[in-house]
Structure formats: structure tokens, C-alpha cells
Amino acid sequence: MRDKSFIAGVLKRFSFVKWDRFTENPDGTVLVYGWIDRVKNNYKDFILLAFHPYNNLVKLVSTSTTEMHEEVTDILNISTVPCKRVEYHFQIKNVAKV
């Protein structure tokens, strides 16, 4: 992992996220997964940040939150990847019911 202090600094800026796990891809990309509590119910939204392996930058952000969408984009100054419901696009039965 190239720069833990850069990644930690970015994660700390998301005070509303409970960071959970991370993976490091063979190319060095670090993927960090977290959870955002929803205000209106007891559900949680996910957030995924992908850190570039050779530069100190976030190369991708994806989240299921609508409540905190603007805050996420403001913190990173980049657009998020749209999140879509699986059951609306794939004919499968094993989907999360919310």
C-alpha cells in the first residue's frame, strides 16, 4: 500500500461514515468500504472509495446514499458512480428486499 496517511486523511473527512473493510487489488488499487446510517429508517447505505495505486487520488466513488450524496461529492470534488437496484436490471431471485 503506497500511502496510508493519504488514505487515512481522506477517510477522516467522512465523519458520517463508519469505515468497515478494505481490499488491495493486484494492480495496487485500494478499495475501502463503509456504511452510512440512514436518518429516516434503520437501514444503512454503502460507500466505496477506490484509491489510485500510484497517485494520491480517489479514482472512483460509489454509494447507495441519496441523503448524503451531495456531501460525498463535495468532500471529494468528483461525481459518484450511479448505484442501481439489482432486481430492476437482472432476472434473479436472490436480491435484498428493502
PDB file as gemmi writes it, atoms N, CA and C in Angstrom:
CRYST1    1.000    1.000    1.000  90.00  90.00  90.00 P 1                      
ATOM      1  N   MET A   1       0.859  -1.173   0.000  1.00  0.00           N  
ATOM      2  CA  MET A   1       0.000   0.000   0.000  1.00  0.00           C  
ATOM      3  C   MET A   1       0.901   1.231   0.000  1.00  0.00           C  
ATOM      4  N   ARG A   2       0.655   2.094  -0.945  1.00  0.00           N  
ATOM      5  CA  ARG A   2       1.588   3.196  -1.196  1.00  0.00           C  
ATOM      6  C   ARG A   2       1.587   4.259  -0.104  1.00  0.00           C  
ATOM      7  N   ASP A   3       0.454   4.857   0.203  1.00  0.00           N  
ATOM      8  CA  ASP A   3       0.439   5.986   1.129  1.00  0.00           C  
ATOM      9  C   ASP A   3      -0.747   5.890   2.088  1.00  0.00           C  
ATOM     10  N   LYS A   4      -0.530   5.212   3.193  1.00  0.00           N  
ATOM     11  CA  LYS A   4      -1.599   5.034   4.177  1.00  0.00           C  
ATOM     12  C   LYS A   4      -2.070   6.361   4.750  1.00  0.00           C  
ATOM     13  N   SER A   5      -1.169   7.309   4.925  1.00  0.00           N  
ATOM     14  CA  SER A   5      -1.549   8.589   5.534  1.00  0.00           C  
ATOM     15  C   SER A   5      -2.492   9.373   4.616  1.00  0.00           C  
ATOM     16  N   PHE A   6      -2.305   9.295   3.298  1.00  0.00           N  
ATOM     17  CA  PHE A   6      -3.229   9.962   2.376  1.00  0.00           C  
ATOM     18  C   PHE A   6      -4.614   9.334   2.483  1.00  0.00           C  
ATOM     19  N   ILE A   7      -4.666   8.002   2.444  1.00  0.00           N  
ATOM     20  CA  ILE A   7      -5.951   7.297   2.535  1.00  0.00           C  
ATOM     21  C   ILE A   7      -6.634   7.626   3.856  1.00  0.00           C  
ATOM     22  N   ALA A   8      -5.900   7.566   4.957  1.00  0.00           N  
ATOM     23  CA  ALA A   8      -6.474   7.868   6.275  1.00  0.00           C  
ATOM     24  C   ALA A   8      -7.023   9.293   6.316  1.00  0.00           C  
ATOM     25  N   GLY A   9      -6.297  10.237   5.709  1.00  0.00           N  
ATOM     26  CA  GLY A   9      -6.758  11.620   5.690  1.00  0.00           C  
ATOM     27  C   GLY A   9      -8.076  11.784   4.954  1.00  0.00           C  
ATOM     28  N   VAL A  10      -8.223  11.088   3.847  1.00  0.00           N  
ATOM     29  CA  VAL A  10      -9.488  11.143   3.092  1.00  0.00           C  
ATOM     30  C   VAL A  10     -10.607  10.514   3.912  1.00  0.00           C  
ATOM     31  N   LEU A  11     -10.361   9.341   4.488  1.00  0.00           N  
ATOM     32  CA  LEU A  11     -11.403   8.651   5.256  1.00  0.00           C  
ATOM     33  C   LEU A  11     -11.882   9.489   6.439  1.00  0.00           C  
ATOM     34  N   LYS A  12     -10.977  10.185   7.087  1.00  0.00           N  
ATOM     35  CA  LYS A  12     -11.338  11.015   8.248  1.00  0.00           C  
ATOM     36  C   LYS A  12     -12.269  12.160   7.872  1.00  0.00           C  
ATOM     37  N   ARG A  13     -12.246  12.592   6.618  1.00  0.00           N  
ATOM     38  CA  ARG A  13     -13.110  13.686   6.182  1.00  0.00           C  
ATOM     39  C   ARG A  13     -14.581  13.281   6.125  1.00  0.00           C  
ATOM     40  N   PHE A  14     -14.854  11.989   6.151  1.00  0.00           N  
ATOM     41  CA  PHE A  14     -16.220  11.465   6.102  1.00  0.00           C  
ATOM     42  C   PHE A  14     -16.687  11.110   7.512  1.00  0.00           C  
ATOM     43  N   SER A  15     -16.983  12.122   8.318  1.00  0.00           N  
ATOM     44  CA  SER A  15     -17.358  11.880   9.719  1.00  0.00           C  
ATOM     45  C   SER A  15     -18.652  11.078   9.843  1.00  0.00           C  
ATOM     46  N   PHE A  16     -19.487  11.075   8.809  1.00  0.00           N  
ATOM     47  CA  PHE A  16     -20.774  10.373   8.831  1.00  0.00           C  
ATOM     48  C   PHE A  16     -20.668   8.923   8.343  1.00  0.00           C  
ATOM     49  N   VAL A  17     -19.459   8.461   8.015  1.00  0.00           N  
ATOM     50  CA  VAL A  17     -19.256   7.093   7.524  1.00  0.00           C  
ATOM     51  C   VAL A  17     -18.556   6.262   8.587  1.00  0.00           C  
ATOM     52  N   LYS A  18     -19.016   5.033   8.755  1.00  0.00           N  
ATOM     53  CA  LYS A  18     -18.334   4.037   9.583  1.00  0.00           C  
ATOM     54  C   LYS A  18     -17.577   3.131   8.614  1.00  0.00           C  
ATOM     55  N   TRP A  19     -16.272   3.341   8.505  1.00  0.00           N  
ATOM     56  CA  TRP A  19     -15.456   2.543   7.582  1.00  0.00           C  
ATOM     57  C   TRP A  19     -15.327   1.138   8.113  1.00  0.00           C  
ATOM     58  N   ASP A  20     -15.402   0.143   7.238  1.00  0.00           N  
ATOM     59  CA  ASP A  20     -15.516  -1.254   7.641  1.00  0.00           C  
ATOM     60  C   ASP A  20     -14.332  -2.096   7.183  1.00  0.00           C  
ATOM     61  N   ARG A  21     -14.130  -2.221   5.891  1.00  0.00           N  
ATOM     62  CA  ARG A  21     -13.119  -3.136   5.353  1.00  0.00           C  
ATOM     63  C   ARG A  21     -12.440  -2.516   4.145  1.00  0.00           C  
ATOM     64  N   PHE A  22     -11.337  -3.134   3.732  1.00  0.00           N  
ATOM     65  CA  PHE A  22     -10.689  -2.714   2.502  1.00  0.00           C  
ATOM     66  C   PHE A  22     -10.052  -3.915   1.824  1.00  0.00           C  
ATOM     67  N   THR A  23      -9.822  -3.772   0.525  1.00  0.00           N  
ATOM     68  CA  THR A  23      -9.094  -4.777  -0.239  1.00  0.00           C  
ATOM     69  C   THR A  23      -8.026  -4.048  -1.039  1.00  0.00           C  
ATOM     70  N   GLU A  24      -6.986  -4.785  -1.391  1.00  0.00           N  
ATOM     71  CA  GLU A  24      -5.946  -4.228  -2.250  1.00  0.00           C  
ATOM     72  C   GLU A  24      -5.834  -5.118  -3.468  1.00  0.00           C  
ATOM     73  N   ASN A  25      -6.158  -4.560  -4.628  1.00  0.00           N  
ATOM     74  CA  ASN A  25      -6.120  -5.318  -5.874  1.00  0.00           C  
ATOM     75  C   ASN A  25      -4.683  -5.591  -6.309  1.00  0.00           C  
ATOM     76  N   PRO A  26      -4.491  -6.578  -7.179  1.00  0.00           N  
ATOM     77  CA  PRO A  26      -3.141  -6.872  -7.665  1.00  0.00           C  
ATOM     78  C   PRO A  26      -2.439  -5.668  -8.308  1.00  0.00           C  
ATOM     79  N   ASP A  27      -3.212  -4.741  -8.897  1.00  0.00           N  
ATOM     80  CA  ASP A  27      -2.591  -3.554  -9.503  1.00  0.00           C  
ATOM     81  C   ASP A  27      -2.255  -2.481  -8.476  1.00  0.00           C  
ATOM     82  N   GLY A  28      -2.596  -2.712  -7.202  1.00  0.00           N  
ATOM     83  CA  GLY A  28      -2.295  -1.759  -6.140  1.00  0.00           C  
ATOM     84  C   GLY A  28      -3.448  -0.863  -5.754  1.00  0.00           C  
ATOM     85  N   THR A  29      -4.550  -0.894  -6.510  1.00  0.00           N  
ATOM     86  CA  THR A  29      -5.718  -0.096  -6.154  1.00  0.00           C  
ATOM     87  C   THR A  29      -6.240  -0.546  -4.791  1.00  0.00           C  
ATOM     88  N   VAL A  30      -6.491   0.413  -3.920  1.00  0.00           N  
ATOM     89  CA  VAL A  30      -7.050   0.115  -2.598  1.00  0.00           C  
ATOM     90  C   VAL A  30      -8.526   0.490  -2.622  1.00  0.00           C  
ATOM     91  N   LEU A  31      -9.390  -0.472  -2.297  1.00  0.00           N  
ATOM     92  CA  LEU A  31     -10.836  -0.275  -2.238  1.00  0.00           C  
ATOM     93  C   LEU A  31     -11.259  -0.292  -0.776  1.00  0.00           C  
ATOM     94  N   VAL A  32     -11.898   0.799  -0.325  1.00  0.00           N  
ATOM     95  CA  VAL A  32     -12.309   0.915   1.071  1.00  0.00           C  
ATOM     96  C   VAL A  32     -13.833   0.984   1.120  1.00  0.00           C  
ATOM     97  N   TYR A  33     -14.426   0.148   1.973  1.00  0.00           N  
ATOM     98  CA  TYR A  33     -15.875   0.008   2.075  1.00  0.00           C  
ATOM     99  C   TYR A  33     -16.352   0.552   3.422  1.00  0.00           C  
ATOM    100  N   GLY A  34     -17.474   1.272   3.409  1.00  0.00           N  
ATOM    101  CA  GLY A  34     -18.023   1.801   4.643  1.00  0.00           C  
ATOM    102  C   GLY A  34     -19.534   1.846   4.610  1.00  0.00           C  
ATOM    103  N   TRP A  35     -20.097   2.266   5.759  1.00  0.00           N  
ATOM    104  CA  TRP A  35     -21.550   2.301   5.931  1.00  0.00           C  
ATOM    105  C   TRP A  35     -21.998   3.676   6.396  1.00  0.00           C  
ATOM    106  N   ILE A  36     -23.134   4.119   5.866  1.00  0.00           N  
ATOM    107  CA  ILE A  36     -23.740   5.391   6.236  1.00  0.00           C  
ATOM    108  C   ILE A  36     -25.114   5.094   6.821  1.00  0.00           C  
ATOM    109  N   ASP A  37     -25.351   5.523   8.060  1.00  0.00           N  
ATOM    110  CA  ASP A  37     -26.671   5.345   8.677  1.00  0.00           C  
ATOM    111  C   ASP A  37     -27.689   6.237   7.984  1.00  0.00           C  
ATOM    112  N   ARG A  38     -28.853   5.689   7.714  1.00  0.00           N  
ATOM    113  CA  ARG A  38     -29.947   6.484   7.159  1.00  0.00           C  
ATOM    114  C   ARG A  38     -30.697   7.143   8.304  1.00  0.00           C  
ATOM    115  N   VAL A  39     -31.075   8.386   8.120  1.00  0.00           N  
ATOM    116  CA  VAL A  39     -31.783   9.134   9.151  1.00  0.00           C  
ATOM    117  C   VAL A  39     -33.223   8.663   9.276  1.00  0.00           C  
ATOM    118  N   LYS A  40     -33.867   8.374   8.131  1.00  0.00           N  
ATOM    119  CA  LYS A  40     -35.311   8.103   8.141  1.00  0.00           C  
ATOM    120  C   LYS A  40     -35.704   6.680   8.516  1.00  0.00           C  
ATOM    121  N   ASN A  41     -34.752   5.737   8.541  1.00  0.00           N  
ATOM    122  CA  ASN A  41     -35.078   4.366   8.923  1.00  0.00           C  
ATOM    123  C   ASN A  41     -33.831   3.687   9.482  1.00  0.00           C  
ATOM    124  N   ASN A  42     -33.923   2.436   9.783  1.00  0.00           N  
ATOM    125  CA  ASN A  42     -32.803   1.717  10.392  1.00  0.00           C  
ATOM    126  C   ASN A  42     -31.874   1.064   9.370  1.00  0.00           C  
ATOM    127  N   TYR A  43     -32.033   1.368   8.108  1.00  0.00           N  
ATOM    128  CA  TYR A  43     -31.170   0.806   7.075  1.00  0.00           C  
ATOM    129  C   TYR A  43     -29.855   1.561   6.999  1.00  0.00           C  
ATOM    130  N   LYS A  44     -28.915   0.982   6.275  1.00  0.00           N  
ATOM    131  CA  LYS A  44     -27.626   1.623   6.035  1.00  0.00           C  
ATOM    132  C   LYS A  44     -27.372   1.667   4.537  1.00  0.00           C  
ATOM    133  N   ASP A  45     -26.646   2.683   4.111  1.00  0.00           N  
ATOM    134  CA  ASP A  45     -26.190   2.784   2.733  1.00  0.00           C  
ATOM    135  C   ASP A  45     -24.706   2.454   2.705  1.00  0.00           C  
ATOM    136  N   PHE A  46     -24.249   1.913   1.580  1.00  0.00           N  
ATOM    137  CA  PHE A  46     -22.826   1.605   1.454  1.00  0.00           C  
ATOM    138  C   PHE A  46     -22.115   2.754   0.757  1.00  0.00           C  
ATOM    139  N   ILE A  47     -20.812   2.800   0.960  1.00  0.00           N  
ATOM    140  CA  ILE A  47     -19.948   3.699   0.212  1.00  0.00           C  
ATOM    141  C   ILE A  47     -18.659   2.941  -0.099  1.00  0.00           C  
ATOM    142  N   LEU A  48     -18.161   3.143  -1.294  1.00  0.00           N  
ATOM    143  CA  LEU A  48     -16.925   2.508  -1.749  1.00  0.00           C  
ATOM    144  C   LEU A  48     -16.025   3.591  -2.323  1.00  0.00           C  
ATOM    145  N   LEU A  49     -14.797   3.660  -1.821  1.00  0.00           N  
ATOM    146  CA  LEU A  49     -13.794   4.558  -2.390  1.00  0.00           C  
ATOM    147  C   LEU A  49     -12.675   3.712  -2.967  1.00  0.00           C  
ATOM    148  N   ALA A  50     -12.243   4.040  -4.175  1.00  0.00           N  
ATOM    149  CA  ALA A  50     -11.115   3.355  -4.820  1.00  0.00           C  
ATOM    150  C   ALA A  50      -9.971   4.351  -4.935  1.00  0.00           C  
ATOM    151  N   PHE A  51      -8.844   4.014  -4.315  1.00  0.00           N  
ATOM    152  CA  PHE A  51      -7.671   4.877  -4.324  1.00  0.00           C  
ATOM    153  C   PHE A  51      -6.695   4.425  -5.396  1.00  0.00           C  
ATOM    154  N   HIS A  52      -6.227   5.381  -6.182  1.00  0.00           N  
ATOM    155  CA  HIS A  52      -5.280   5.114  -7.265  1.00  0.00           C  
ATOM    156  C   HIS A  52      -3.991   4.516  -6.691  1.00  0.00           C  
ATOM    157  N   PRO A  53      -3.415   3.511  -7.352  1.00  0.00           N  
ATOM    158  CA  PRO A  53      -2.238   2.839  -6.802  1.00  0.00           C  
ATOM    159  C   PRO A  53      -0.948   3.646  -6.870  1.00  0.00           C  
ATOM    160  N   TYR A  54      -0.864   4.624  -7.750  1.00  0.00           N  
ATOM    161  CA  TYR A  54       0.412   5.328  -7.931  1.00  0.00           C  
ATOM    162  C   TYR A  54       0.354   6.824  -7.644  1.00  0.00           C  
ATOM    163  N   ASN A  55      -0.839   7.365  -7.525  1.00  0.00           N  
ATOM    164  CA  ASN A  55      -1.009   8.788  -7.234  1.00  0.00           C  
ATOM    165  C   ASN A  55      -1.898   8.931  -6.016  1.00  0.00           C  
ATOM    166  N   ASN A  56      -1.753  10.009  -5.309  1.00  0.00           N  
ATOM    167  CA  ASN A  56      -2.609  10.268  -4.163  1.00  0.00           C  
ATOM    168  C   ASN A  56      -3.918  10.884  -4.631  1.00  0.00           C  
ATOM    169  N   LEU A  57      -4.812  10.014  -5.117  1.00  0.00           N  
ATOM    170  CA  LEU A  57      -6.127  10.493  -5.515  1.00  0.00           C  
ATOM    171  C   LEU A  57      -7.148   9.373  -5.434  1.00  0.00           C  
ATOM    172  N   VAL A  58      -8.400   9.784  -5.280  1.00  0.00           N  
ATOM    173  CA  VAL A  58      -9.521   8.851  -5.307  1.00  0.00           C  
ATOM    174  C   VAL A  58      -9.931   8.729  -6.761  1.00  0.00           C  
ATOM    175  N   LYS A  59      -9.887   7.499  -7.290  1.00  0.00           N  
ATOM    176  CA  LYS A  59     -10.220   7.330  -8.710  1.00  0.00           C  
ATOM    177  C   LYS A  59     -11.660   6.916  -8.936  1.00  0.00           C  
ATOM    178  N   LEU A  60     -12.362   6.506  -7.887  1.00  0.00           N  
ATOM    179  CA  LEU A  60     -13.762   6.116  -8.035  1.00  0.00           C  
ATOM    180  C   LEU A  60     -14.448   6.204  -6.688  1.00  0.00           C  
ATOM    181  N   VAL A  61     -15.691   6.666  -6.703  1.00  0.00           N  
ATOM    182  CA  VAL A  61     -16.544   6.606  -5.519  1.00  0.00           C  
ATOM    183  C   VAL A  61     -17.907   6.101  -5.964  1.00  0.00           C  
ATOM    184  N   SER A  62     -18.438   5.164  -5.194  1.00  0.00           N  
ATOM    185  CA  SER A  62     -19.771   4.642  -5.464  1.00  0.00           C  
ATOM    186  C   SER A  62     -20.499   4.541  -4.128  1.00  0.00           C  
ATOM    187  N   THR A  63     -21.760   4.916  -4.132  1.00  0.00           N  
ATOM    188  CA  THR A  63     -22.532   4.866  -2.890  1.00  0.00           C  
ATOM    189  C   THR A  63     -24.012   4.681  -3.205  1.00  0.00           C  
ATOM    190  N   SER A  64     -24.720   4.098  -2.253  1.00  0.00           N  
ATOM    191  CA  SER A  64     -26.161   3.922  -2.407  1.00  0.00           C  
ATOM    192  C   SER A  64     -26.946   5.033  -1.716  1.00  0.00           C  
ATOM    193  N   THR A  65     -26.265   5.988  -1.110  1.00  0.00           N  
ATOM    194  CA  THR A  65     -26.970   7.033  -0.375  1.00  0.00           C  
ATOM    195  C   THR A  65     -27.572   8.086  -1.294  1.00  0.00           C  
ATOM    196  N   THR A  66     -28.774   8.501  -0.972  1.00  0.00           N  
ATOM    197  CA  THR A  66     -29.344   9.685  -1.613  1.00  0.00           C  
ATOM    198  C   THR A  66     -29.311  10.855  -0.621  1.00  0.00           C  
ATOM    199  N   GLU A  67     -29.435  10.545   0.670  1.00  0.00           N  
ATOM    200  CA  GLU A  67     -29.437  11.576   1.698  1.00  0.00           C  
ATOM    201  C   GLU A  67     -28.109  12.331   1.768  1.00  0.00           C  
ATOM    202  N   MET A  68     -26.999  11.620   1.615  1.00  0.00           N  
ATOM    203  CA  MET A  68     -25.678  12.216   1.791  1.00  0.00           C  
ATOM    204  C   MET A  68     -24.921  12.377   0.471  1.00  0.00           C  
ATOM    205  N   HIS A  69     -25.611  12.217  -0.645  1.00  0.00           N  
ATOM    206  CA  HIS A  69     -24.955  12.273  -1.953  1.00  0.00           C  
ATOM    207  C   HIS A  69     -24.178  13.577  -2.156  1.00  0.00           C  
ATOM    208  N   GLU A  70     -24.802  14.694  -1.861  1.00  0.00           N  
ATOM    209  CA  GLU A  70     -24.150  15.984  -2.072  1.00  0.00           C  
ATOM    210  C   GLU A  70     -22.912  16.139  -1.195  1.00  0.00           C  
ATOM    211  N   GLU A  71     -22.983  15.686   0.062  1.00  0.00           N  
ATOM    212  CA  GLU A  71     -21.835  15.766   0.954  1.00  0.00           C  
ATOM    213  C   GLU A  71     -20.665  14.939   0.421  1.00  0.00           C  
ATOM    214  N   VAL A  72     -20.968  13.748  -0.092  1.00  0.00           N  
ATOM    215  CA  VAL A  72     -19.920  12.877  -0.635  1.00  0.00           C  
ATOM    216  C   VAL A  72     -19.228  13.559  -1.806  1.00  0.00           C  
ATOM    217  N   THR A  73     -19.998  14.090  -2.731  1.00  0.00           N  
ATOM    218  CA  THR A  73     -19.392  14.726  -3.904  1.00  0.00           C  
ATOM    219  C   THR A  73     -18.650  16.004  -3.525  1.00  0.00           C  
ATOM    220  N   ASP A  74     -19.141  16.741  -2.530  1.00  0.00           N  
ATOM    221  CA  ASP A  74     -18.452  17.954  -2.089  1.00  0.00           C  
ATOM    222  C   ASP A  74     -17.103  17.636  -1.440  1.00  0.00           C  
ATOM    223  N   ILE A  75     -17.044  16.601  -0.627  1.00  0.00           N  
ATOM    224  CA  ILE A  75     -15.797  16.231   0.046  1.00  0.00           C  
ATOM    225  C   ILE A  75     -14.731  15.852  -0.966  1.00  0.00           C  
ATOM    226  N   LEU A  76     -15.107  15.082  -1.973  1.00  0.00           N  
ATOM    227  CA  LEU A  76     -14.128  14.568  -2.930  1.00  0.00           C  
ATOM    228  C   LEU A  76     -13.981  15.423  -4.176  1.00  0.00           C  
ATOM    229  N   ASN A  77     -14.951  16.286  -4.418  1.00  0.00           N  
ATOM    230  CA  ASN A  77     -14.969  17.116  -5.625  1.00  0.00           C  
ATOM    231  C   ASN A  77     -14.936  16.263  -6.902  1.00  0.00           C  
ATOM    232  N   ILE A  78     -15.603  15.110  -6.847  1.00  0.00           N  
ATOM    233  CA  ILE A  78     -15.782  14.263  -8.025  1.00  0.00           C  
ATOM    234  C   ILE A  78     -17.188  13.690  -8.007  1.00  0.00           C  
ATOM    235  N   SER A  79     -17.679  13.287  -9.161  1.00  0.00           N  
ATOM    236  CA  SER A  79     -19.007  12.682  -9.255  1.00  0.00           C  
ATOM    237  C   SER A  79     -18.961  11.233  -8.788  1.00  0.00           C  
ATOM    238  N   THR A  80     -20.082  10.774  -8.266  1.00  0.00           N  
ATOM    239  CA  THR A  80     -20.174   9.376  -7.856  1.00  0.00           C  
ATOM    240  C   THR A  80     -20.662   8.532  -9.016  1.00  0.00           C  
ATOM    241  N   VAL A  81     -20.361   7.237  -8.949  1.00  0.00           N  
ATOM    242  CA  VAL A  81     -20.875   6.278  -9.915  1.00  0.00           C  
ATOM    243  C   VAL A  81     -22.311   5.954  -9.485  1.00  0.00           C  
ATOM    244  N   PRO A  82     -23.279   6.075 -10.393  1.00  0.00           N  
ATOM    245  CA  PRO A  82     -24.670   5.816 -10.009  1.00  0.00           C  
ATOM    246  C   PRO A  82     -24.876   4.380  -9.509  1.00  0.00           C  
ATOM    247  N   CYS A  83     -25.661   4.247  -8.464  1.00  0.00           N  
ATOM    248  CA  CYS A  83     -25.994   2.951  -7.885  1.00  0.00           C  
ATOM    249  C   CYS A  83     -27.386   2.558  -8.370  1.00  0.00           C  
ATOM    250  N   LYS A  84     -27.534   1.327  -8.801  1.00  0.00           N  
ATOM    251  CA  LYS A  84     -28.809   0.845  -9.324  1.00  0.00           C  
ATOM    252  C   LYS A  84     -29.221  -0.426  -8.595  1.00  0.00           C  
ATOM    253  N   ARG A  85     -30.502  -0.622  -8.456  1.00  0.00           N  
ATOM    254  CA  ARG A  85     -31.036  -1.825  -7.818  1.00  0.00           C  
ATOM    255  C   ARG A  85     -30.869  -3.026  -8.750  1.00  0.00           C  
ATOM    256  N   VAL A  86     -30.360  -4.119  -8.211  1.00  0.00           N  
ATOM    257  CA  VAL A  86     -30.103  -5.333  -8.996  1.00  0.00           C  
ATOM    258  C   VAL A  86     -31.395  -5.892  -9.586  1.00  0.00           C  
ATOM    259  N   GLU A  87     -32.460  -5.945  -8.791  1.00  0.00           N  
ATOM    260  CA  GLU A  87     -33.692  -6.586  -9.252  1.00  0.00           C  
ATOM    261  C   GLU A  87     -34.348  -5.841 -10.415  1.00  0.00           C  
ATOM    262  N   TYR A  88     -33.980  -4.585 -10.638  1.00  0.00           N  
ATOM    263  CA  TYR A  88     -34.539  -3.840 -11.759  1.00  0.00           C  
ATOM    264  C   TYR A  88     -33.815  -4.129 -13.075  1.00  0.00           C  
ATOM    265  N   HIS A  89     -32.657  -4.785 -13.010  1.00  0.00           N  
ATOM    266  CA  HIS A  89     -31.843  -4.976 -14.210  1.00  0.00           C  
ATOM    267  C   HIS A  89     -31.487  -6.434 -14.510  1.00  0.00           C  
ATOM    268  N   PHE A  90     -31.640  -7.307 -13.532  1.00  0.00           N  
ATOM    269  CA  PHE A  90     -31.284  -8.724 -13.727  1.00  0.00           C  
ATOM    270  C   PHE A  90     -32.434  -9.598 -13.246  1.00  0.00           C  
ATOM    271  N   GLN A  91     -32.702 -10.645 -13.964  1.00  0.00           N  
ATOM    272  CA  GLN A  91     -33.791 -11.565 -13.615  1.00  0.00           C  
ATOM    273  C   GLN A  91     -33.267 -12.627 -12.653  1.00  0.00           C  
ATOM    274  N   ILE A  92     -33.136 -12.242 -11.378  1.00  0.00           N  
ATOM    275  CA  ILE A  92     -32.683 -13.177 -10.350  1.00  0.00           C  
ATOM    276  C   ILE A  92     -33.603 -13.050  -9.130  1.00  0.00           C  
ATOM    277  N   LYS A  93     -33.607 -14.069  -8.292  1.00  0.00           N  
ATOM    278  CA  LYS A  93     -34.460 -14.067  -7.104  1.00  0.00           C  
ATOM    279  C   LYS A  93     -33.703 -13.715  -5.833  1.00  0.00           C  
ATOM    280  N   ASN A  94     -32.402 -13.915  -5.817  1.00  0.00           N  
ATOM    281  CA  ASN A  94     -31.638 -13.683  -4.591  1.00  0.00           C  
ATOM    282  C   ASN A  94     -31.162 -12.226  -4.521  1.00  0.00           C  
ATOM    283  N   VAL A  95     -32.137 -11.349  -4.177  1.00  0.00           N  
ATOM    284  CA  VAL A  95     -31.868  -9.917  -4.042  1.00  0.00           C  
ATOM    285  C   VAL A  95     -32.279  -9.446  -2.655  1.00  0.00           C  
ATOM    286  N   ALA A  96     -31.663  -8.363  -2.208  1.00  0.00           N  
ATOM    287  CA  ALA A  96     -32.011  -7.773  -0.916  1.00  0.00           C  
ATOM    288  C   ALA A  96     -33.363  -7.086  -1.034  1.00  0.00           C  
ATOM    289  N   LYS A  97     -34.227  -7.333  -0.092  1.00  0.00           N  
ATOM    290  CA  LYS A  97     -35.545  -6.684  -0.034  1.00  0.00           C  
ATOM    291  C   LYS A  97     -35.467  -5.551   0.980  1.00  0.00           C  
ATOM    292  N   VAL A  98     -35.704  -4.331   0.489  1.00  0.00           N  
ATOM    293  CA  VAL A  98     -35.680  -3.184   1.397  1.00  0.00           C  
ATOM    294  C   VAL A  98     -36.987  -2.429   1.344  1.00  0.00           C  
TER     295      VAL A  98                                                      
END                                                                             
